[in-house]
Amino acid sequence: MRIRIVDAFTDRPFAGNPAGVLLLDSDGFPGDRWMQQVAAEVNLSETAFAHPLTGARDAGWALRWFTPATEVGLCGHATLATAHVLRTTGAAHDVIAFRTRAGVLTADAGGDGSITLDFPAAPLTPVALPDGLAEALGAAALTVLDTGPDCGDLLVEVADEAVVRALAPDFAALARLSRRGVVATAAAADPAAGYDFVSRGFFPAVGIDEDPVTGSAHTALAPFWSARLGRTGLTGLQASARGGLVGTRLHGDRVLLTGSAVTVIDGELHAVP
């Protein structure tokens, strides 16, 4: 079975967020235990498993995502990586529709090689600052919002970009304070630098201390910063060590996420189900 490692939300290798991608020949998924074992072996923030759908009107592919520790309900970078593999191998053309736990998600390639994902916008609900969150994050929180059932994160606004970049959280404490993770964000210190806001995402509750670039988190970041900045189209920089840019556009109750991807490893998985 072919297995690929794809760097997503970047146009160069060894940047952005790497994801494992397995395109399955079957008309269904193998057992959950096997997929979880593969994801643990790959040991990236997510590994995507996709199989073709025959005769389905809403989607051409079924798609699921696993971290090294658990299955997740929504993942942006592994969806982008899967769409990249489908297009570069000729397995799919035009707009690709995926049936997922978060509904039908689409991926549309641009002429410049970028891919735009159409995801549901996260519902943002202000919540009280959880006890111990500021201490676990290592910074004062200006605003805290719940991002709804698909993401399951806390979105935390902090004072400025420098605070986001300097965060050194207590991951064990953060794991006890959220369903999936905590996303810290602030406005860009210099919008002329090519991005409008910065973020970092911490997900120790699902086995990922810090995610390099989190597409799904931008379904919450986009409406939050669009309301603040008064523009529907923005660019976010996830300021992890690898880093990556995510173009966002708010379109009603949907968010369009745009990025590039690069295949860095194309190999063979011998431990097949």
Backbone as JSON, one array per atom type, in Angstrom:
{
  "sequence": "MRIRIVDAFTDRPFAGNPAGVLLLDSDGFPGDRWMQQVAAEVNLSETAFAHPLTGARDAGWALRWFTPATEVGLCGHATLATAHVLRTTGAAHDVIAFRTRAGVLTADAGGDGSITLDFPAAPLTPVALPDGLAEALGAAALTVLDTGPDCGDLLVEVADEAVVRALAPDFAALARLSRRGVVATAAAADPAAGYDFVSRGFFPAVGIDEDPVTGSAHTALAPFWSARLGRTGLTGLQASARGGLVGTRLHGDRVLLTGSAVTVIDGELHAVP",
  "N": [[0.85, -1.19, 0.0], [0.59, 2.21, -0.87], [2.04, 4.94, 0.83], [2.19, 8.28, 1.75], [4.0, 11.23, 2.68], [3.15, 14.47, 3.2], [3.86, 17.87, 3.09], [1.93, 20.46, 4.22], [0.24, 23.59, 3.68], [2.38, 25.09, 2.8], [4.89, 25.98, 0.37], [7.24, 24.72, 0.06], [9.54, 22.04, 0.82], [9.82, 20.56, 4.12], [8.65, 22.48, 5.71], [5.67, 24.15, 6.9], [2.93, 21.94, 7.7], [3.36, 18.57, 8.22], [1.64, 15.7, 6.94], [0.45, 12.35, 7.03], [-0.7, 10.39, 4.31], [-2.96, 8.06, 3.1], [-4.28, 6.45, 0.39], [-6.92, 4.41, -0.11], [-7.76, 1.33, -1.72], [-10.11, 0.01, -1.35], [-13.77, -0.14, -0.92], [-14.5, 0.77, 1.49], [-13.57, 1.64, 4.9], [-10.71, 0.24, 6.59], [-10.28, -1.55, 9.72], [-10.72, 0.41, 12.72], [-8.73, 0.14, 14.67], [-6.44, -0.66, 13.27], [-6.03, 1.6, 11.61], [-5.52, 3.5, 13.6], [-3.17, 2.45, 14.65], [-1.43, 2.73, 12.45], [-1.38, 5.53, 12.26], [-0.17, 6.13, 14.69], [2.31, 4.98, 14.22], [3.27, 6.49, 12.04], [3.31, 8.94, 13.33], [2.84, 11.7, 13.08], [1.09, 14.88, 13.28], [-1.44, 14.45, 12.11], [-2.76, 11.67, 10.31], [-4.19, 10.88, 7.26], [-6.87, 8.97, 5.92], [-8.34, 7.78, 3.04], [-10.97, 6.69, 0.89], [-12.41, 5.74, -2.29], [-15.76, 6.67, -3.22], [-18.46, 4.95, -4.52], [-20.95, 5.68, -6.77], [-22.03, 7.66, -5.17], [-23.7, 10.74, -4.69], [-23.08, 13.05, -3.34], [-20.37, 13.19, -2.76], [-17.05, 12.24, -3.78], [-15.13, 10.89, -2.41], [-14.48, 9.28, 0.7], [-13.32, 10.34, 3.88], [-11.13, 10.22, 6.65], [-9.48, 11.19, 9.72], [-6.64, 10.73, 11.79], [-4.88, 11.33, 14.78], [-1.72, 10.58, 16.45], [-2.86, 9.52, 18.72], [-5.69, 9.47, 18.69], [-8.87, 9.56, 16.88], [-9.95, 12.41, 15.03], [-12.43, 15.01, 14.56], [-12.3, 16.98, 12.61], [-9.99, 18.19, 10.27], [-7.75, 20.34, 8.77], [-5.15, 20.56, 7.47], [-4.44, 17.93, 6.79], [-6.5, 17.3, 5.08], [-6.0, 19.08, 2.99], [-3.54, 17.99, 2.24], [-4.34, 15.44, 1.36], [-6.0, 16.12, -0.82], [-4.04, 17.24, -2.44], [-2.44, 14.96, -3.04], [-4.33, 13.41, -4.44], [-4.75, 14.99, -6.7], [-2.17, 15.32, -7.82], [-1.5, 12.73, -8.47], [-3.35, 12.08, -10.32], [-5.66, 10.82, -9.56], [-7.98, 12.16, -9.01], [-9.92, 14.88, -10.29], [-10.76, 18.31, -11.09], [-13.13, 19.83, -8.85], [-12.81, 18.39, -5.71], [-14.76, 16.38, -3.64], [-15.2, 15.52, -0.29], [-16.54, 13.16, 1.93], [-17.05, 13.45, 5.29], [-16.74, 13.3, 8.93], [-17.42, 15.84, 9.64], [-19.24, 16.64, 7.78], [-19.77, 17.29, 4.24], [-16.87, 18.23, 2.63], [-15.05, 20.34, 0.46], [-12.42, 20.57, -2.03], [-10.61, 22.67, -4.07], [-8.54, 23.23, -6.78], [-6.28, 25.83, -7.61], [-5.01, 27.83, -10.37], [-2.39, 28.42, -9.81], [-1.35, 26.34, -8.44], [-2.11, 26.24, -5.81], [-4.48, 25.12, -3.3], [-7.86, 25.35, -2.42], [-9.83, 24.94, 0.35], [-13.16, 24.25, 1.38], [-14.76, 24.81, 4.21], [-16.88, 24.37, 7.13], [-17.69, 27.3, 8.99], [-16.52, 27.87, 12.26], [-18.63, 27.97, 15.09], [-18.57, 30.63, 17.35], [-18.39, 31.07, 20.77], [-18.42, 33.15, 23.49], [-16.74, 32.45, 26.54], [-16.25, 32.02, 30.08], [-13.07, 32.62, 31.57], [-11.32, 29.72, 32.01], [-10.4, 28.22, 35.12], [-7.02, 28.32, 35.88], [-6.15, 28.44, 33.24], [-4.7, 30.67, 32.2], [-2.33, 30.43, 33.62], [-1.45, 27.91, 32.75], [-1.12, 28.38, 30.03], [0.66, 30.44, 30.09], [0.3, 33.16, 29.76], [-1.64, 36.16, 29.95], [-5.13, 36.18, 29.28], [-7.06, 37.89, 26.95], [-9.5, 37.51, 25.64], [-11.69, 34.73, 25.56], [-12.94, 32.06, 23.75], [-15.25, 29.47, 22.96], [-15.03, 27.04, 20.39], [-16.92, 25.37, 19.29], [-18.47, 22.14, 18.33], [-17.12, 20.74, 16.21], [-14.42, 21.6, 16.03], [-13.66, 21.88, 18.8], [-11.99, 23.41, 20.41], [-10.42, 25.88, 22.58], [-10.34, 29.23, 21.85], [-8.03, 31.69, 22.31], [-7.4, 34.98, 22.84], [-4.5, 36.91, 23.06], [-2.19, 39.46, 24.25], [-0.4, 40.51, 22.21], [1.55, 39.97, 19.17], [4.17, 39.29, 19.93], [3.79, 38.07, 22.4], [2.4, 35.74, 21.65], [4.39, 34.42, 20.15], [6.27, 33.9, 22.13], [5.21, 32.03, 23.86], [5.33, 29.33, 26.16], [3.91, 26.76, 26.98], [2.44, 24.87, 29.75], [2.0, 21.75, 29.05], [0.76, 19.47, 30.11], [-1.04, 20.58, 31.92], [-2.62, 22.1, 30.14], [-3.86, 20.04, 28.72], [-5.84, 19.2, 30.38], [-7.73, 21.14, 30.24], [-9.22, 21.53, 27.92], [-11.31, 20.25, 25.24], [-10.17, 19.46, 22.77], [-8.0, 21.27, 22.07], [-5.99, 24.28, 22.6], [-5.93, 27.41, 21.16], [-3.9, 30.07, 20.64], [-3.9, 33.53, 19.92], [-3.21, 36.64, 18.18], [-3.28, 39.99, 16.87], [-1.39, 40.83, 13.92], [1.84, 42.18, 14.36], [2.93, 43.83, 12.45], [1.16, 44.46, 9.8], [2.05, 44.84, 7.21], [3.89, 42.91, 6.82], [2.85, 40.76, 5.52], [0.9, 39.14, 6.58], [-2.11, 38.99, 8.57], [-2.86, 38.21, 11.11], [-1.6, 36.29, 13.88], [-1.04, 32.98, 15.15], [-0.83, 30.19, 17.43], [-1.08, 26.7, 17.97], [-2.05, 24.38, 20.41], [-2.33, 21.04, 21.36], [-2.39, 18.95, 23.39], [-4.23, 17.21, 24.54], [-5.03, 15.46, 22.57], [-2.74, 14.2, 21.89], [-0.82, 15.86, 20.68], [1.52, 18.12, 21.26], [2.31, 20.71, 20.19], [0.91, 21.89, 17.24], [2.11, 22.24, 13.94], [0.84, 23.75, 11.75], [-2.47, 24.57, 11.73], [-5.16, 23.91, 10.0], [-7.93, 23.58, 10.56], [-8.29, 25.14, 12.85], [-8.34, 27.65, 11.78], [-10.88, 27.95, 10.87], [-12.15, 29.04, 12.95], [-10.48, 31.18, 13.61], [-10.69, 32.8, 11.32], [-13.44, 33.93, 11.19], [-13.31, 35.29, 13.65], [-11.17, 37.2, 13.39], [-11.95, 38.47, 11.06], [-14.24, 39.83, 11.87], [-13.05, 41.59, 13.7], [-11.22, 43.04, 12.11], [-12.62, 43.9, 9.96], [-12.67, 42.82, 7.36], [-13.29, 40.35, 4.87], [-11.45, 38.7, 3.66], [-8.4, 37.36, 4.64], [-5.02, 36.77, 5.83], [-3.45, 34.31, 7.7], [-0.73, 33.7, 9.9], [0.69, 30.87, 11.21], [2.65, 30.62, 13.89], [4.59, 28.6, 14.51], [7.53, 26.5, 14.99], [8.08, 25.41, 12.45], [6.22, 26.78, 10.88], [3.68, 28.41, 8.84], [1.52, 29.67, 6.24], [-1.88, 30.58, 5.99], [-4.39, 31.29, 3.85], [-7.46, 32.94, 4.27], [-10.98, 33.19, 3.74], [-14.02, 34.52, 4.52], [-17.23, 33.32, 3.97], [-20.33, 33.66, 4.25], [-21.68, 31.17, 6.26], [-19.48, 29.62, 5.91], [-15.96, 28.91, 5.58], [-13.28, 29.65, 3.52], [-10.25, 28.13, 2.96], [-6.99, 28.56, 1.99], [-4.07, 27.16, 0.62], [-0.79, 25.79, -0.14], [0.88, 22.69, -1.05], [3.36, 20.1, -0.64], [4.72, 17.07, -1.69], [6.85, 15.05, 0.17], [7.75, 12.53, 0.87], [7.32, 9.38, -0.59], [6.26, 6.3, -0.25], [6.14, 2.75, 0.66], [3.81, 0.91, 2.46], [4.05, -1.88, 4.4], [2.73, -3.27, 6.39], [-0.13, -4.11, 6.02], [-3.78, -4.11, 6.31]],
  "CA": [[0.0, 0.0, 0.0], [1.37, 3.44, -0.92], [1.87, 5.92, 1.9], [2.91, 9.51, 1.41], [4.09, 12.31, 3.66], [2.95, 15.71, 2.46], [3.92, 19.12, 3.87], [0.77, 21.26, 3.84], [0.28, 25.03, 3.96], [3.71, 25.58, 2.45], [5.26, 25.68, -1.01], [8.6, 24.15, 0.05], [9.67, 20.92, 1.75], [10.31, 20.73, 5.49], [7.96, 23.61, 6.34], [4.25, 23.85, 7.02], [2.54, 20.85, 8.6], [3.36, 17.29, 7.52], [0.56, 14.74, 7.19], [0.46, 11.08, 6.32], [-1.86, 10.2, 3.43], [-3.14, 6.73, 2.52], [-5.44, 6.28, -0.49], [-7.3, 3.01, -0.01], [-8.42, 0.8, -2.9], [-11.38, -0.62, -0.98], [-14.93, 0.73, -0.89], [-14.78, 1.07, 2.89], [-12.38, 1.8, 5.72], [-10.3, -0.91, 7.4], [-10.63, -1.41, 11.13], [-10.23, 1.59, 13.42], [-7.51, -0.16, 15.41], [-5.33, -0.63, 12.32], [-5.77, 2.99, 11.22], [-4.88, 4.17, 14.73], [-1.79, 1.96, 14.74], [-0.67, 3.37, 11.38], [-1.19, 6.93, 12.64], [0.83, 6.15, 15.77], [3.6, 4.66, 13.61], [3.67, 7.67, 11.28], [3.65, 9.86, 14.42], [2.65, 13.11, 12.73], [-0.1, 15.39, 13.96], [-2.56, 13.69, 11.57], [-2.66, 10.82, 9.14], [-5.49, 10.83, 6.59], [-7.24, 7.75, 5.21], [-9.41, 8.1, 2.11], [-11.33, 5.68, -0.09], [-13.39, 6.26, -3.25], [-17.18, 6.34, -3.06], [-19.06, 4.55, -5.79], [-22.37, 5.99, -6.9], [-22.48, 8.7, -4.24], [-23.96, 12.01, -5.36], [-22.6, 14.2, -2.58], [-18.92, 13.2, -2.6], [-16.32, 11.2, -4.5], [-14.21, 10.21, -1.51], [-14.68, 9.32, 2.15], [-12.06, 10.78, 4.48], [-11.03, 10.26, 8.11], [-8.18, 11.69, 10.19], [-6.21, 10.21, 13.09], [-3.63, 11.75, 15.4], [-1.1, 9.38, 17.01], [-3.58, 9.03, 19.9], [-7.15, 9.37, 18.57], [-9.49, 10.11, 15.68], [-10.46, 13.77, 15.21], [-13.62, 15.29, 13.76], [-12.04, 17.94, 11.54], [-8.57, 18.49, 10.09], [-7.53, 21.09, 7.54], [-3.91, 20.33, 6.72], [-4.45, 16.59, 6.2], [-7.42, 17.37, 3.94], [-5.22, 19.71, 1.92], [-2.54, 17.01, 1.79], [-5.04, 14.4, 0.6], [-6.38, 16.7, -2.12], [-2.8, 17.38, -3.21], [-2.08, 13.65, -3.54], [-5.31, 13.01, -5.45], [-4.57, 15.77, -7.93], [-0.86, 15.09, -8.42], [-1.45, 11.37, -8.98], [-4.39, 11.92, -11.33], [-6.77, 10.04, -9.04], [-9.18, 13.01, -8.99], [-9.79, 16.1, -11.07], [-11.76, 19.34, -10.81], [-13.38, 20.0, -7.42], [-12.88, 17.1, -5.0], [-15.67, 16.43, -2.49], [-14.93, 14.5, 0.71], [-17.55, 12.92, 2.96], [-16.32, 13.37, 6.55], [-17.56, 13.45, 10.14], [-17.84, 17.24, 9.71], [-20.05, 16.92, 6.6], [-19.06, 17.26, 2.97], [-15.86, 19.27, 2.48], [-14.54, 20.33, -0.91], [-11.09, 21.09, -2.29], [-10.58, 23.17, -5.44], [-7.17, 23.66, -7.1], [-6.12, 27.05, -8.38], [-4.04, 27.76, -11.45], [-1.03, 28.59, -9.3], [-0.98, 25.16, -7.68], [-2.7, 26.26, -4.47], [-5.74, 24.4, -3.13], [-8.78, 26.03, -1.51], [-10.76, 24.07, 1.06], [-14.41, 24.86, 1.8], [-15.05, 24.22, 5.51], [-17.87, 25.12, 7.93], [-17.15, 28.26, 9.96], [-16.73, 27.45, 13.64], [-19.44, 28.88, 15.91], [-17.75, 31.17, 18.44], [-19.19, 31.4, 21.95], [-17.59, 33.61, 24.61], [-16.82, 31.67, 27.77], [-15.43, 32.52, 31.18], [-11.71, 32.12, 31.61], [-11.22, 28.54, 32.89], [-9.4, 28.29, 36.19], [-5.72, 27.76, 35.57], [-5.77, 28.52, 31.83], [-3.65, 31.67, 32.0], [-1.09, 29.87, 34.17], [-1.02, 26.82, 31.88], [-0.68, 28.95, 28.76], [1.79, 31.32, 30.36], [0.0, 34.52, 29.32], [-2.98, 36.64, 30.27], [-6.1, 36.03, 28.18], [-7.96, 39.03, 26.76], [-10.78, 36.97, 25.22], [-11.71, 33.27, 25.45], [-14.13, 31.61, 23.05], [-15.4, 28.07, 22.58], [-15.12, 26.99, 18.93], [-17.96, 24.46, 18.83], [-18.24, 20.69, 18.41], [-16.22, 20.19, 15.21], [-13.04, 21.87, 16.46], [-13.5, 21.51, 20.2], [-10.86, 24.15, 20.97], [-10.58, 27.2, 23.15], [-9.61, 30.28, 21.13], [-7.61, 32.62, 23.35], [-6.69, 36.17, 22.36], [-3.51, 37.45, 24.0], [-1.93, 40.9, 24.08], [0.22, 40.91, 20.94], [2.27, 38.91, 18.45], [5.33, 38.88, 20.69], [3.34, 37.13, 23.43], [2.12, 34.46, 20.97], [5.65, 33.77, 19.77], [7.07, 33.55, 23.3], [4.51, 31.09, 24.72], [5.96, 28.05, 26.51], [2.86, 26.27, 27.86], [2.47, 23.65, 30.54], [1.13, 20.93, 28.21], [-0.05, 18.59, 30.95], [-2.15, 21.39, 32.44], [-3.51, 22.44, 29.03], [-4.62, 18.86, 28.33], [-7.0, 19.05, 31.26], [-8.58, 22.34, 30.17], [-9.94, 21.66, 26.66], [-11.69, 18.98, 24.63], [-9.14, 19.13, 21.78], [-6.8, 22.07, 22.21], [-6.03, 25.72, 22.88], [-5.33, 28.19, 20.08], [-3.58, 31.43, 21.08], [-3.83, 34.39, 18.74], [-3.09, 38.09, 18.34], [-3.13, 40.7, 15.6], [-0.02, 40.96, 13.44], [2.52, 43.41, 14.8], [3.14, 44.65, 11.26], [0.39, 43.87, 8.71], [2.81, 44.92, 5.96], [4.76, 41.73, 6.73], [2.23, 39.76, 4.65], [-0.15, 38.4, 7.28], [-2.97, 39.88, 9.35], [-2.91, 37.75, 12.5], [-0.74, 35.15, 14.18], [-1.6, 32.01, 16.09], [-0.15, 28.92, 17.71], [-2.08, 25.73, 18.41], [-1.54, 23.37, 21.35], [-3.36, 20.0, 21.4], [-1.88, 17.79, 24.13], [-5.32, 16.28, 24.88], [-5.13, 14.45, 21.51], [-1.42, 13.67, 21.61], [0.01, 16.79, 19.9], [1.83, 19.27, 22.11], [2.09, 21.89, 19.34], [0.69, 21.56, 15.84], [2.81, 23.26, 13.15], [-0.13, 24.62, 11.09], [-3.76, 23.94, 11.99], [-6.18, 24.46, 9.11], [-9.26, 23.63, 11.18], [-8.35, 26.27, 13.78], [-8.61, 28.87, 11.03], [-12.33, 28.11, 10.72], [-12.51, 29.94, 14.06], [-9.68, 32.4, 13.51], [-11.18, 33.64, 10.22], [-14.55, 34.81, 11.6], [-12.9, 36.15, 14.76], [-10.38, 38.34, 12.93], [-12.72, 39.23, 10.07], [-15.08, 40.77, 12.62], [-12.18, 42.6, 14.31], [-10.49, 43.84, 11.13], [-13.57, 44.44, 8.98], [-12.41, 42.31, 6.02], [-13.62, 38.93, 4.76], [-10.27, 37.97, 3.21], [-7.26, 37.61, 5.5], [-3.95, 35.76, 5.85], [-2.96, 34.0, 9.04], [0.56, 33.02, 10.08], [0.84, 30.05, 12.41], [4.04, 30.94, 14.21], [5.31, 27.47, 15.08], [8.92, 26.44, 14.53], [8.04, 25.2, 11.01], [5.48, 27.92, 10.36], [2.91, 28.26, 7.62], [0.53, 30.71, 5.95], [-3.2, 30.11, 5.6], [-5.3, 32.31, 3.34], [-8.83, 32.69, 4.71], [-12.04, 34.07, 3.24], [-15.31, 34.22, 5.14], [-18.3, 33.3, 2.97], [-21.5, 33.23, 5.0], [-21.34, 30.26, 7.36], [-18.36, 28.79, 5.46], [-14.64, 29.55, 5.51], [-12.4, 29.12, 2.48], [-8.87, 28.07, 3.45], [-6.15, 28.36, 0.82], [-2.65, 26.91, 0.87], [-0.1, 24.9, -1.05], [1.38, 21.47, -0.43], [4.51, 19.47, -1.31], [4.99, 15.69, -1.28], [8.26, 14.89, 0.51], [8.06, 11.09, 0.95], [6.38, 8.5, -1.26], [6.81, 4.99, 0.08], [5.28, 1.58, 0.67], [3.45, 0.39, 3.78], [4.0, -3.35, 4.31], [1.83, -3.82, 7.41], [-1.47, -3.79, 5.53], [-4.81, -4.83, 7.06]],
  "C": [[0.89, 1.24, 0.0], [1.02, 4.33, 0.26], [2.74, 7.12, 1.57], [2.93, 10.45, 2.61], [4.08, 13.61, 2.87], [3.04, 16.88, 3.43], [2.82, 20.06, 3.35], [0.88, 22.68, 4.37], [1.71, 25.56, 3.84], [3.97, 25.25, 0.99], [6.69, 25.13, -1.1], [8.67, 23.01, 1.06], [10.18, 21.37, 3.12], [9.8, 22.01, 6.15], [6.49, 23.24, 6.41], [4.0, 22.7, 7.97], [2.53, 19.54, 7.84], [2.19, 16.41, 7.93], [0.83, 13.46, 6.44], [-0.81, 10.97, 5.49], [-1.84, 8.78, 2.88], [-4.42, 6.72, 1.69], [-5.74, 4.78, -0.55], [-8.02, 2.56, -1.28], [-9.81, 0.26, -2.61], [-12.52, 0.39, -1.04], [-15.39, 1.01, 0.53], [-13.47, 1.23, 3.64], [-12.0, 0.48, 6.39], [-10.65, -0.64, 8.87], [-10.0, -0.19, 11.78], [-8.89, 1.33, 14.1], [-6.29, -0.1, 14.48], [-5.0, 0.8, 11.91], [-5.09, 3.75, 12.36], [-3.43, 3.73, 14.89], [-0.91, 2.6, 13.66], [-0.37, 4.82, 11.75], [-0.15, 7.06, 13.75], [2.22, 5.87, 15.22], [4.14, 5.84, 12.82], [4.08, 8.79, 12.23], [3.72, 11.31, 13.98], [1.34, 13.58, 13.36], [-1.37, 14.75, 13.43], [-2.1, 12.81, 10.42], [-4.07, 10.66, 8.57], [-5.65, 9.51, 5.86], [-8.44, 8.08, 4.32], [-9.69, 6.92, 1.2], [-12.39, 6.23, -1.03], [-14.8, 5.81, -2.9], [-17.76, 6.04, -4.43], [-20.54, 4.89, -5.79], [-22.9, 7.04, -5.96], [-22.65, 10.02, -4.98], [-23.3, 13.19, -4.65], [-21.08, 14.3, -2.55], [-18.31, 12.06, -3.39], [-15.42, 10.36, -3.61], [-14.72, 10.32, -0.08], [-13.34, 9.56, 2.81], [-12.17, 10.78, 5.99], [-9.61, 10.66, 8.49], [-7.89, 11.14, 11.58], [-4.92, 10.9, 13.52], [-2.93, 10.48, 15.89], [-1.89, 8.76, 18.16], [-5.06, 8.78, 19.68], [-7.63, 9.88, 17.22], [-10.03, 11.5, 15.99], [-11.58, 14.04, 14.21], [-13.4, 16.25, 12.62], [-10.54, 18.21, 11.48], [-8.37, 19.17, 8.76], [-6.3, 20.66, 6.78], [-3.87, 18.94, 6.11], [-5.46, 16.48, 5.06], [-6.73, 17.99, 2.74], [-4.2, 18.73, 1.36], [-3.18, 15.92, 0.95], [-5.45, 14.91, -0.77], [-5.17, 16.85, -3.02], [-2.39, 16.04, -3.82], [-3.04, 13.2, -4.64], [-5.08, 13.73, -6.77], [-3.23, 15.44, -8.59], [-0.7, 13.68, -8.96], [-2.48, 11.12, -10.07], [-5.57, 11.11, -10.86], [-8.07, 10.84, -8.98], [-8.88, 14.29, -9.75], [-10.88, 17.08, -10.64], [-11.92, 19.51, -9.3], [-13.54, 18.62, -6.79], [-13.77, 17.27, -3.78], [-15.4, 15.24, -1.58], [-16.12, 14.38, 1.66], [-16.8, 12.65, 4.27], [-17.29, 13.44, 7.73], [-18.07, 14.87, 10.3], [-18.72, 17.63, 8.52], [-19.21, 16.82, 5.34], [-18.16, 18.48, 2.87], [-15.31, 19.19, 1.06], [-13.15, 20.96, -0.98], [-11.02, 21.45, -3.77], [-9.19, 23.73, -5.73], [-7.19, 24.93, -7.92], [-5.06, 26.88, -9.45], [-2.6, 27.88, -10.99], [-0.55, 27.4, -8.48], [-1.52, 25.13, -6.27], [-4.01, 25.48, -4.48], [-6.58, 25.17, -2.11], [-9.79, 25.04, -0.96], [-11.99, 24.87, 1.48], [-14.88, 24.13, 3.06], [-16.17, 25.01, 6.21], [-17.16, 26.09, 8.88], [-17.47, 27.78, 11.37], [-17.63, 28.45, 14.35], [-18.63, 29.34, 17.13], [-18.66, 31.62, 19.59], [-18.26, 31.89, 23.05], [-17.82, 32.77, 25.86], [-15.96, 32.34, 28.82], [-14.05, 31.89, 31.12], [-11.63, 30.9, 32.53], [-10.13, 28.72, 33.94], [-8.11, 27.61, 35.75], [-5.28, 27.9, 34.12], [-4.62, 29.5, 31.6], [-2.31, 31.13, 32.49], [-0.55, 28.77, 33.26], [-0.48, 27.34, 30.55], [0.57, 29.8, 28.94], [1.58, 32.73, 29.89], [-1.41, 34.88, 29.75], [-3.87, 36.53, 29.04], [-7.0, 37.26, 28.13], [-9.37, 38.58, 26.44], [-10.65, 35.46, 25.14], [-13.02, 32.87, 24.8], [-14.08, 30.1, 22.84], [-15.65, 28.01, 21.09], [-16.08, 25.92, 18.42], [-17.53, 23.02, 18.74], [-17.24, 20.16, 17.4], [-14.76, 20.38, 15.6], [-12.8, 21.45, 17.9], [-12.34, 22.21, 20.89], [-11.34, 25.34, 21.79], [-9.72, 28.17, 22.35], [-9.31, 31.39, 22.13], [-6.85, 33.78, 22.7], [-5.75, 36.65, 23.45], [-3.09, 38.84, 23.52], [-1.39, 41.25, 22.7], [1.0, 39.74, 20.35], [3.47, 38.41, 19.25], [4.95, 37.87, 21.77], [3.06, 35.77, 22.81], [3.42, 33.73, 20.69], [6.44, 33.26, 20.97], [6.42, 32.49, 24.18], [5.3, 29.8, 24.92], [5.02, 27.35, 27.49], [3.25, 25.07, 28.71], [1.49, 22.69, 29.85], [0.25, 20.0, 29.04], [-1.25, 19.34, 31.51], [-3.13, 21.75, 31.34], [-4.39, 21.25, 28.64], [-5.86, 18.67, 29.17], [-8.03, 20.16, 31.07], [-9.36, 22.48, 28.87], [-10.29, 20.29, 26.12], [-10.63, 18.54, 23.62], [-7.88, 19.94, 22.01], [-7.07, 23.51, 22.55], [-5.28, 26.42, 21.76], [-5.14, 29.61, 20.58], [-3.39, 32.3, 19.85], [-3.7, 35.86, 19.13], [-3.0, 38.69, 16.94], [-1.65, 40.76, 15.22], [0.58, 42.26, 13.94], [2.71, 44.37, 13.64], [2.39, 44.02, 10.1], [1.1, 43.94, 7.36], [3.73, 43.72, 5.78], [4.14, 40.61, 5.9], [1.21, 38.88, 5.33], [-0.87, 39.36, 8.22], [-3.06, 39.49, 10.82], [-1.98, 36.56, 12.65], [-1.46, 34.22, 15.14], [-0.58, 30.93, 16.36], [-1.19, 27.99, 18.3], [-1.47, 24.61, 19.24], [-2.64, 22.34, 21.6], [-2.89, 18.77, 22.18], [-2.97, 16.78, 24.49], [-5.5, 15.2, 23.82], [-3.74, 14.01, 21.04], [-0.49, 14.57, 20.82], [0.31, 18.0, 20.77], [1.64, 20.58, 21.34], [1.98, 21.45, 17.9], [1.35, 22.63, 14.98], [1.89, 24.25, 12.45], [-1.48, 23.93, 11.14], [-4.84, 24.58, 11.13], [-7.52, 24.61, 9.79], [-9.38, 24.79, 12.17], [-8.68, 27.57, 13.07], [-10.09, 29.01, 10.67], [-12.9, 28.92, 11.87], [-11.76, 31.26, 13.97], [-10.22, 33.34, 12.43], [-12.37, 34.51, 10.64], [-14.18, 35.75, 12.75], [-12.18, 37.39, 14.25], [-11.09, 39.12, 11.83], [-13.63, 40.23, 10.75], [-14.24, 41.89, 13.22], [-11.63, 43.58, 13.26], [-11.38, 44.37, 10.02], [-13.32, 44.0, 7.56], [-12.72, 40.82, 5.98], [-12.42, 38.1, 4.34], [-9.05, 38.35, 4.01], [-6.21, 36.52, 5.3], [-3.48, 35.57, 7.27], [-1.61, 33.32, 8.98], [0.49, 32.19, 11.34], [2.32, 30.03, 12.75], [4.71, 29.82, 15.0], [6.74, 27.48, 14.56], [8.98, 26.22, 13.01], [7.32, 26.33, 10.3], [4.72, 27.62, 9.09], [1.88, 29.36, 7.49], [-0.76, 30.06, 5.49], [-4.01, 31.31, 5.12], [-6.71, 31.97, 3.76], [-9.77, 33.68, 4.05], [-13.36, 33.62, 3.83], [-16.4, 34.35, 4.09], [-19.56, 32.75, 3.64], [-21.1, 32.38, 6.19], [-20.23, 29.28, 6.96], [-17.07, 29.61, 5.49], [-13.84, 28.86, 4.42], [-10.97, 29.25, 2.97], [-7.97, 27.73, 2.27], [-4.69, 28.16, 1.22], [-2.08, 26.0, -0.19], [0.38, 23.68, -0.3], [2.49, 20.87, -1.29], [4.65, 18.05, -0.78], [6.49, 15.54, -1.03], [8.69, 13.43, 0.61], [6.95, 10.32, 0.25], [6.92, 7.09, -1.11], [5.78, 3.89, 0.07], [5.08, 1.1, 2.1], [3.27, -1.13, 3.65], [2.99, -3.94, 5.28], [0.39, -3.47, 7.07], [-2.51, -4.58, 6.29], [-5.17, -6.16, 6.41]]
}
